[in-house]
Structure formats: C-alpha cells, structure tokens
Amino acid sequence: MAYKPMTAAPVDSSRPNAAGVALLRGVRIFSVASIILGILGVAFSWWLPFGMVLGLAGLVLGFVDAVIARRRSLSFRLAIVGIVVSAAALALDMVVAALGMQTVTFGGWH
C-alpha cells in the first residue's frame, strides 16, 4: 500500500465566499459588533441621543446573536457580554438624560 499525503479539501468556486466563511467560522460578528457598540455608547453618553442609539443598536445585535447561537446550539457567552455592555451603556445614557447632564444634543450645545 503506497503512502498518500493528506491534501486540503478543494474550495467550491461556485460559492464566492467559501474561503472567507472558513476563516471566520469561529468569529461571532454580531456579538463583537454588540460589544463595540456598547463601548461606544458609553463613550458617547455625553452626546445624548447618539449614545442611546449606539447602546440600543448593540442591545439588539446582542439579542439577535443570542437567538442565532441558541438555534445552532452554539455557546452564546460572547452574546451575553455584548448584551450586558450595551444594556449598561443604555442605562448610563438614561441616567445622563434624566439628570440633564448631557453636553451636546442634536439641537446644539446645552
């Protein structure tokens, strides 16, 4: 019996993104985006509506990724981190809004 070295599986050229999907298999895009938007929501909490929009968008993306992970039976710890960070950003933005501590609004300087 002759020795046959293992070769890589051929990439299906009919799917244009087949190689990219294989590289990003372990990366959870929605979770990472949720975490980034939550951090930006905290950073822009002084700019009242913009910080709230960022926190809310991060919260939605975190929930979307948690649902996707649950359906595919994947671990959704990263989605939980994104939800917590975005919820904290949204809570901070609400406190800033309630106390009137915002520095910039869309109407101009306060």
N, CA, C and O atoms as a DFTB+ gen file, in Angstrom:
440 C
 N C O
     1  1       0.833      -1.163       0.000
     2  2       0.000       0.000       0.000
     3  2       0.890       1.242       0.000
     4  3       1.753       1.394       0.864
     5  1       0.681       2.099      -0.942
     6  2       1.507       3.287      -1.107
     7  2       1.044       4.383      -0.158
     8  3      -0.138       4.475       0.173
     9  1       1.975       5.200       0.270
    10  2       1.686       6.322       1.168
    11  2       1.101       7.471       0.367
    12  3       1.664       7.878      -0.649
    13  1      -0.038       7.997       0.827
    14  2      -0.670       9.149       0.183
    15  2      -0.724      10.299       1.182
    16  3      -1.380      10.186       2.217
    17  1      -0.058      11.380       0.893
    18  2      -0.126      12.516       1.832
    19  2      -1.514      13.145       1.796
    20  3      -2.195      13.139       0.771
    21  1      -1.911      13.686       2.937
    22  2      -3.217      14.344       3.014
    23  2      -3.145      15.687       2.296
    24  3      -2.161      16.417       2.414
    25  1      -4.175      15.992       1.572
    26  2      -4.241      17.279       0.883
    27  2      -5.445      18.044       1.405
    28  3      -6.377      17.469       1.968
    29  1      -5.402      19.339       1.208
    30  2      -6.514      20.186       1.650
    31  2      -7.726      19.933       0.765
    32  3      -7.604      19.616      -0.418
    33  1      -8.889      20.079       1.369
    34  2     -10.124      19.908       0.612
    35  2     -10.257      21.043      -0.394
    36  3      -9.929      22.187      -0.076
    37  1     -10.726      20.752      -1.588
    38  2     -10.864      21.813      -2.578
    39  2     -11.961      22.803      -2.184
    40  3     -12.965      22.428      -1.579
    41  1     -11.752      24.060      -2.535
    42  2     -12.732      25.107      -2.252
    43  2     -13.712      25.169      -3.404
    44  3     -13.313      25.212      -4.568
    45  1     -14.979      25.174      -3.083
    46  2     -16.034      25.241      -4.093
    47  2     -16.048      26.640      -4.698
    48  3     -16.393      27.608      -4.020
    49  1     -15.678      26.748      -5.956
    50  2     -15.588      28.072      -6.592
    51  2     -16.951      28.633      -6.968
    52  3     -17.047      29.806      -7.331
    53  1     -18.008      27.828      -6.893
    54  2     -19.333      28.355      -7.207
    55  2     -19.851      29.239      -6.074
    56  3     -20.725      30.079      -6.291
    57  1     -19.319      29.055      -4.880
    58  2     -19.657      29.927      -3.757
    59  2     -18.522      30.929      -3.600
    60  3     -17.427      30.541      -3.192
    61  1     -18.743      32.199      -3.909
    62  2     -17.646      33.155      -3.911
    63  2     -17.039      33.412      -2.541
    64  3     -15.896      33.862      -2.468
    65  1     -17.745      33.149      -1.461
    66  2     -17.240      33.480      -0.142
    67  2     -16.857      32.238       0.659
    68  3     -16.781      32.308       1.886
    69  1     -16.617      31.121       0.011
    70  2     -16.365      29.871       0.722
    71  2     -15.089      29.939       1.555
    72  3     -15.079      29.447       2.684
    73  1     -14.024      30.524       1.045
    74  2     -12.779      30.610       1.799
    75  2     -12.915      31.567       2.965
    76  3     -12.375      31.306       4.040
    77  1     -13.621      32.664       2.781
    78  2     -13.817      33.634       3.850
    79  2     -14.667      33.085       4.977
    80  3     -14.422      33.394       6.143
    81  1     -15.657      32.281       4.649
    82  2     -16.502      31.672       5.672
    83  2     -15.686      30.706       6.510
    84  3     -15.877      30.628       7.723
    85  1     -14.788      29.974       5.889
    86  2     -13.957      29.030       6.635
    87  2     -13.036      29.773       7.601
    88  3     -12.770      29.278       8.697
    89  1     -12.548      30.944       7.217
    90  2     -11.663      31.696       8.090
    91  2     -12.421      32.334       9.243
    92  3     -11.872      32.452      10.339
    93  1     -13.660      32.748       9.034
    94  2     -14.430      33.436      10.057
    95  2     -15.391      32.522      10.804
    96  3     -16.346      32.999      11.416
    97  1     -15.154      31.233      10.761
    98  2     -16.076      30.285      11.371
    99  2     -16.214      30.520      12.872
   100  3     -17.317      30.420      13.410
   101  1     -15.128      30.825      13.546
   102  2     -15.173      30.986      14.996
   103  2     -15.496      32.393      15.450
   104  3     -15.694      32.608      16.646
   105  1     -15.557      33.351      14.561
   106  2     -15.800      34.736      14.941
   107  2     -17.292      35.008      14.915
   108  3     -17.961      34.708      13.927
   109  1     -17.809      35.564      15.973
   110  2     -19.226      35.900      16.072
   111  2     -19.369      37.390      15.784
   112  3     -19.168      38.215      16.675
   113  1     -19.711      37.736      14.561
   114  2     -19.731      39.119      14.101
   115  2     -20.735      39.958      14.885
   116  3     -20.408      41.069      15.303
   117  1     -21.944      39.454      15.094
   118  2     -22.962      40.231      15.793
   119  2     -22.562      40.477      17.251
   120  3     -22.814      41.556      17.788
   121  1     -21.950      39.497      17.884
   122  2     -21.523      39.674      19.274
   123  2     -20.425      40.713      19.385
   124  3     -20.469      41.574      20.263
   125  1     -19.455      40.640      18.513
   126  2     -18.360      41.612      18.529
   127  2     -18.897      43.009      18.238
   128  3     -18.489      43.978      18.879
   129  1     -19.808      43.118      17.277
   130  2     -20.411      44.419      16.969
   131  2     -21.219      44.928      18.156
   132  3     -21.225      46.129      18.425
   133  1     -21.895      44.043      18.865
   134  2     -22.664      44.437      20.040
   135  2     -21.760      44.986      21.137
   136  3     -22.088      45.988      21.773
   137  1     -20.639      44.340      21.356
   138  2     -19.686      44.811      22.369
   139  2     -19.111      46.162      21.977
   140  3     -19.013      47.064      22.810
   141  1     -18.730      46.306      20.715
   142  2     -18.155      47.569      20.246
   143  2     -19.176      48.696      20.344
   144  3     -18.840      49.795      20.785
   145  1     -20.416      48.440      19.939
   146  2     -21.445      49.476      20.026
   147  2     -21.758      49.825      21.473
   148  3     -22.046      50.983      21.774
   149  1     -21.709      48.852      22.374
   150  2     -21.914      49.143      23.788
   151  2     -20.817      50.028      24.348
   152  3     -21.090      50.965      25.098
   153  1     -19.581      49.736      23.986
   154  2     -18.457      50.560      24.444
   155  2     -18.560      51.971      23.868
   156  3     -18.314      52.951      24.572
   157  1     -18.921      52.074      22.594
   158  2     -19.102      53.397      22.002
   159  2     -20.289      54.129      22.625
   160  3     -20.267      55.354      22.740
   161  1     -21.325      53.390      23.029
   162  2     -22.459      54.003      23.712
   163  2     -22.054      54.627      25.033
   164  3     -22.552      55.691      25.400
   165  1     -21.146      53.964      25.755
   166  2     -20.619      54.536      26.998
   167  2     -19.747      55.744      26.689
   168  3     -19.828      56.766      27.370
   169  1     -18.917      55.624      25.663
   170  2     -18.011      56.720      25.318
   171  2     -18.770      57.968      24.866
   172  3     -18.332      59.089      25.123
   173  1     -19.903      57.777      24.194
   174  2     -20.678      58.920      23.704
   175  2     -21.907      59.197      24.569
   176  3     -22.899      59.734      24.076
   177  1     -21.854      58.839      25.848
   178  2     -23.004      59.076      26.720
   179  2     -23.243      60.565      26.942
   180  3     -24.359      60.966      27.272
   181  1     -22.228      61.376      26.768
   182  2     -22.391      62.822      26.918
   183  2     -23.152      63.429      25.748
   184  3     -23.665      64.542      25.864
   185  1     -23.235      62.731      24.637
   186  2     -23.973      63.209      23.463
   187  2     -25.271      62.421      23.431
   188  3     -25.333      61.315      22.895
   189  1     -26.307      63.010      24.014
   190  2     -27.491      62.290      24.440
   191  2     -28.123      61.347      23.419
   192  3     -28.122      60.142      23.671
   193  1     -28.645      61.783      22.325
   194  2     -29.340      60.790      21.500
   195  2     -28.393      59.804      20.814
   196  3     -28.774      58.660      20.567
   197  1     -27.178      60.225      20.506
   198  2     -26.246      59.351      19.794
   199  2     -25.807      58.176      20.666
   200  3     -25.731      57.043      20.190
   201  1     -25.520      58.441      21.935
   202  2     -25.138      57.366      22.847
   203  2     -26.258      56.366      23.060
   204  3     -26.017      55.163      23.156
   205  1     -27.492      56.869      23.134
   206  2     -28.638      55.966      23.304
   207  2     -28.848      55.087      22.079
   208  3     -29.157      53.902      22.206
   209  1     -28.683      55.658      20.913
   210  2     -28.851      54.887      19.676
   211  2     -27.788      53.796      19.587
   212  3     -28.090      52.667      19.201
   213  1     -26.553      54.125      19.941
   214  2     -25.486      53.125      19.910
   215  2     -25.745      52.004      20.907
   216  3     -25.571      50.832      20.575
   217  1     -26.157      52.344      22.117
   218  2     -26.454      51.332      23.125
   219  2     -27.622      50.448      22.717
   220  3     -27.582      49.232      22.908
   221  1     -28.660      51.053      22.157
   222  2     -29.828      50.285      21.724
   223  2     -29.493      49.363      20.550
   224  3     -29.961      48.225      20.497
   225  1     -28.688      49.854      19.616
   226  2     -28.275      49.019      18.481
   227  2     -27.424      47.839      18.957
   228  3     -27.577      46.723      18.461
   229  1     -26.534      48.083      19.909
   230  2     -25.736      46.996      20.465
   231  2     -26.585      45.975      21.197
   232  3     -26.319      44.775      21.128
   233  1     -27.612      46.451      21.900
   234  2     -28.518      45.548      22.605
   235  2     -29.281      44.657      21.628
   236  3     -29.428      43.457      21.859
   237  1     -29.761      45.245      20.543
   238  2     -30.492      44.470      19.533
   239  2     -29.578      43.432      18.881
   240  3     -29.975      42.280      18.707
   241  1     -28.361      43.832      18.521
   242  2     -27.430      42.881      17.903
   243  2     -27.054      41.754      18.871
   244  3     -26.890      40.607      18.455
   245  1     -26.920      42.077      20.145
   246  2     -26.626      41.038      21.130
   247  2     -27.743      40.017      21.234
   248  3     -27.484      38.816      21.302
   249  1     -28.994      40.490      21.247
   250  2     -30.127      39.565      21.304
   251  2     -30.243      38.744      20.019
   252  3     -30.571      37.559      20.066
   253  1     -29.978      39.368      18.883
   254  2     -30.034      38.637      17.610
   255  2     -29.002      37.517      17.603
   256  3     -29.301      36.397      17.190
   257  1     -27.793      37.815      18.056
   258  2     -26.757      36.787      18.056
   259  2     -27.052      35.703      19.081
   260  3     -26.725      34.539      18.853
   261  1     -27.660      36.059      20.200
   262  2     -28.021      35.036      21.187
   263  2     -29.058      34.073      20.613
   264  3     -28.988      32.868      20.852
   265  1     -30.012      34.601      19.861
   266  2     -31.026      33.739      19.242
   267  2     -30.386      32.845      18.181
   268  3     -30.688      31.654      18.104
   269  1     -29.504      33.418      17.368
   270  2     -28.817      32.625      16.337
   271  2     -27.972      31.525      16.988
   272  3     -27.980      30.383      16.529
   273  1     -27.253      31.865      18.041
   274  2     -26.407      30.881      18.712
   275  2     -27.245      29.778      19.350
   276  3     -26.856      28.610      19.337
   277  1     -28.376      30.144      19.898
   278  2     -29.231      29.141      20.536
   279  2     -29.816      28.186      19.502
   280  3     -29.943      26.990      19.762
   281  1     -30.170      28.706      18.340
   282  2     -30.724      27.838      17.292
   283  2     -29.686      26.895      16.721
   284  3     -30.009      25.777      16.318
   285  1     -28.436      27.343      16.685
   286  2     -27.373      26.500      16.136
   287  2     -26.658      25.690      17.214
   288  3     -25.663      25.023      16.933
   289  1     -27.156      25.747      18.433
   290  2     -26.573      25.029      19.580
   291  2     -25.119      25.419      19.808
   292  3     -24.269      24.565      20.064
   293  1     -24.845      26.706      19.714
   294  2     -23.509      27.217      19.959
   295  2     -23.465      27.895      21.318
   296  3     -24.506      28.195      21.903
   297  1     -22.278      28.134      21.812
   298  2     -22.128      28.871      23.054
   299  2     -22.448      30.344      22.793
   300  3     -21.989      30.918      21.805
   301  1     -23.221      30.940      23.667
   302  2     -23.586      32.330      23.444
   303  2     -23.068      33.239      24.555
   304  3     -23.709      34.233      24.896
   305  1     -21.909      32.898      25.119
   306  2     -21.305      33.731      26.155
   307  2     -20.911      35.092      25.626
   308  3     -21.092      36.095      26.317
   309  1     -20.382      35.153      24.426
   310  2     -19.976      36.434      23.846
   311  2     -21.195      37.321      23.586
   312  3     -21.115      38.541      23.722
   313  1     -22.310      36.717      23.217
   314  2     -23.542      37.480      23.023
   315  2     -24.036      38.051      24.347
   316  3     -24.547      39.170      24.387
   317  1     -23.888      37.292      25.427
   318  2     -24.293      37.772      26.751
   319  2     -23.425      38.956      27.166
   320  3     -23.928      39.919      27.745
   321  1     -22.132      38.894      26.877
   322  2     -21.244      40.017      27.185
   323  2     -21.686      41.260      26.410
   324  3     -21.732      42.357      26.966
   325  1     -22.008      41.086      25.137
   326  2     -22.484      42.222      24.337
   327  2     -23.784      42.791      24.861
   328  3     -23.967      44.009      24.864
   329  1     -24.700      41.927      25.308
   330  2     -25.971      42.391      25.860
   331  2     -25.736      43.174      27.151
   332  3     -26.340      44.226      27.357
   333  1     -24.864      42.668      28.017
   334  2     -24.600      43.335      29.293
   335  2     -23.927      44.685      29.078
   336  3     -24.319      45.674      29.699
   337  1     -22.920      44.742      28.209
   338  2     -22.225      46.002      27.950
   339  2     -23.173      47.014      27.317
   340  3     -23.163      48.185      27.697
   341  1     -23.983      46.586      26.368
   342  2     -24.912      47.502      25.709
   343  2     -26.023      47.953      26.650
   344  3     -26.446      49.108      26.592
   345  1     -26.500      47.063      27.513
   346  2     -27.520      47.449      28.488
   347  2     -26.953      48.445      29.499
   348  3     -27.644      49.377      29.907
   349  1     -25.699      48.249      29.902
   350  2     -25.060      49.204      30.811
   351  2     -24.898      50.563      30.140
   352  3     -25.092      51.600      30.775
   353  1     -24.544      50.558      28.865
   354  2     -24.418      51.823      28.129
   355  2     -25.763      52.523      28.021
   356  3     -25.845      53.740      28.189
   357  1     -26.809      51.770      27.742
   358  2     -28.144      52.350      27.637
   359  2     -28.614      52.880      28.989
   360  3     -29.242      53.937      29.051
   361  1     -28.318      52.157      30.074
   362  2     -28.686      52.623      31.409
   363  2     -27.939      53.914      31.761
   364  3     -28.529      54.837      32.322
   365  1     -26.649      53.980      31.434
   366  2     -25.873      55.198      31.685
   367  2     -26.427      56.366      30.882
   368  3     -26.518      57.481      31.395
   369  1     -26.793      56.126      29.643
   370  2     -27.368      57.182      28.815
   371  2     -28.697      57.669      29.374
   372  3     -29.006      58.859      29.302
   373  1     -29.482      56.754      29.929
   374  2     -30.764      57.157      30.526
   375  2     -30.550      57.982      31.793
   376  3     -31.293      58.929      32.050
   377  1     -29.543      57.626      32.580
   378  2     -29.226      58.413      33.776
   379  2     -28.758      59.808      33.380
   380  3     -29.171      60.800      33.982
   381  1     -27.902      59.885      32.376
   382  2     -27.432      61.182      31.889
   383  2     -28.603      62.015      31.385
   384  3     -28.657      63.220      31.630
   385  1     -29.535      61.386      30.687
   386  2     -30.698      62.106      30.174
   387  2     -31.612      62.555      31.307
   388  3     -32.126      63.674      31.282
   389  1     -31.821      61.686      32.309
   390  2     -32.727      62.021      33.401
   391  2     -32.185      63.149      34.269
   392  3     -32.947      63.980      34.762
   393  1     -30.880      63.176      34.453
   394  2     -30.277      64.215      35.281
   395  2     -29.919      65.469      34.497
   396  3     -29.494      66.464      35.083
   397  1     -30.088      65.431      33.182
   398  2     -29.784      66.600      32.348
   399  2     -28.306      66.915      32.265
   400  3     -27.929      68.081      32.150
   401  1     -27.462      65.898      32.320
   402  2     -26.019      66.109      32.308
   403  2     -25.406      66.047      30.916
   404  3     -24.183      66.083      30.785
   405  1     -26.226      65.956      29.876
   406  2     -25.674      65.860      28.533
   407  2     -24.983      67.168      28.159
   408  3     -25.407      68.251      28.561
   409  1     -23.935      67.044      27.401
   410  2     -23.173      68.209      26.973
   411  2     -23.627      68.673      25.607
   412  3     -23.764      69.873      25.370
   413  1     -23.863      67.727      24.699
   414  2     -24.240      68.055      23.330
   415  2     -25.541      67.347      23.003
   416  3     -25.706      66.169      23.321
   417  1     -26.458      68.051      22.375
   418  2     -27.666      67.441      21.839
   419  2     -27.695      67.747      20.343
   420  3     -26.862      68.506      19.846
   421  1     -28.634      67.169      19.639
   422  2     -28.704      67.440      18.219
   423  2     -29.154      68.867      17.933
   424  3     -29.000      69.346      16.810
   425  1     -29.711      69.556      18.935
   426  2     -30.129      70.940      18.769
   427  2     -28.981      71.923      18.941
   428  3     -29.128      73.100      18.610
   429  1     -27.856      71.471      19.445
   430  2     -26.706      72.345      19.670
   431  2     -26.164      72.133      21.071
   432  3     -26.517      71.157      21.733
   433  1     -25.304      73.044      21.530
   434  2     -24.702      72.935      22.853
   435  2     -25.749      73.199      23.905
   436  3     -26.648      74.014      23.700
   437  1     -25.642      72.523      25.022
   438  2     -26.603      72.702      26.115
   439  2     -25.962      73.501      27.221
   440  3     -26.600      73.767      28.240
